[in-house]
Amino acid sequence: MQAKWLYCGKIVMNSLKNAYFNKISSFLLKKECLIAIYLLLAIVAGFKQYHHHTYNNYLIFKYVYWHTVDLQNLYNNYPEYQDSNHYGPVFSIFIAPFALLPDGLGCILWNIANVVILLLGIYSLPISLNKRTIIGWICAHEALTALFSFQFNIALTGLILLSFSYLVKRKEVQSAFFIAIGTMIKLYGIVGLAFFFFTRNKLKFITGCFIAFLVLFFLPMVISSPAFVIQSYADWYHSLAHKNDLNASLTSFQDISLMGIVRRTTGNINLPNAPFLLVGLVLFGLPYLRIKQYKHLSFRLMLLASTLIFTVIFSSGSESPTYIIAFAGVAIWFMVQQNPKKGWIIALFIFAFILTSLSPTDIFPRPVKEFIRLYSLKALPCVIIWLTIIYQMMKEDFESYLITDK
């Protein structure tokens, strides 16, 4: 009799645990919950960094506006922040509403604006609401890392996602404007053109791109002058070329990339980027040969994941806060996989979450964190996942992939 009561008690306890777990899961999968968490992260990060006087990146962004208005070179080192700007002249227009505010308020609102654009991008994806929310949760820690640095990469990730989603929805002009905005602020945005072959109305898309780039080219002239803006684009080119030369280092916080891994493990700082980029572009382009797969949304989402990861692992300018872009790709790749997910897929995702996303945290002892940084190992899981994506896109039939929840 006692055994029977114990058995019944276990059933009741298990039922209560399952009910509690389901309730928590249901709450976390609510769109409103994720949005609230992201806004809270943006506010806390902005407030903390401002009060600790560690908001140098924000000062760089802020003075892009003021230097544009004053017709001062946008890419010089200035005493206000002892560093240099690397964003395009049109950034002066987008940062203006924040630059006009007191720094404390501007820092917080800038972070909020970035996460709003990221969330708009995530929730624009043509997959089930639950999958979109899970992608948001997966990206949350990388977003927080970028928020502490006031990084535009958060918004840039959202812009790339929006450019993809609007192209899938056959809204070519809107997609073109998102690509143009991302590109004219930070060149990474140009990767949105990778989705060109998925549009049926290519002429409309090309026309939209031409108009968008033209408008954004002239837009900073509203607060400066034509001569200044034209000169600024030339200065921007030289600034990026100089920065690229500085990135290749065996000890810097940049070059967290495939090239960085090889340079740092071999100790050869002189290894050029070109061979890696050439091989990377060939591999990236191979899935385009599978034209019959274009019609499958899962195939297109895999290309989106490939694009996001490729952008980061083949850039010598990649640093830890840049990985919000790549990790969005990891999250999309993971959510596109068929259910039930294979063990090696889950293991690879966990490996990426631990080594790529959590490696800068205090979960790792300081010597381990330093080892990971010095050898650019944060990039390693993303490199492996990117190669996996290329393999899957070349071998699998995506007609069988289900990307909506039943």
Secondary structure, DSSP 8 states (H G I E B T S, - for coil): -HHHHHHHHHHHHHHHHHHHHHHHHHHHT-HHHHHHHHHHHHHHHHHHHHHTT--HHHHHHHHHHHHHHTT--TTS-BTTTTB---S-TTHHHHHHHHHTS-HHHHHHHHHHHHHHHHHHHHHHSSS-HHHHHHHHHHHHHHHHHHHTTT-THHHHHHHHHHHHHHHHTT-HHHHHHHHHHHHHHSGGGGGGGGGGGG-S-HHHHHHHHHHHHHHHHHGGGGSS-HHHHHHHHHHHHHHHHHHHHHH--SSSS---SHHHHHHHHHT-TT--SHHHHHHHHHHHHGGGG-GGGTT-HHHHHHHHHHHHHHHHHT-TT--GGGHHHHHHHHHHHHHHS-SS--HHHHHHHHHHIIIIISTTSTTS-HHHHHHHHHTTGGGHHHHHHHHHHHHHHHH--GGG---S--
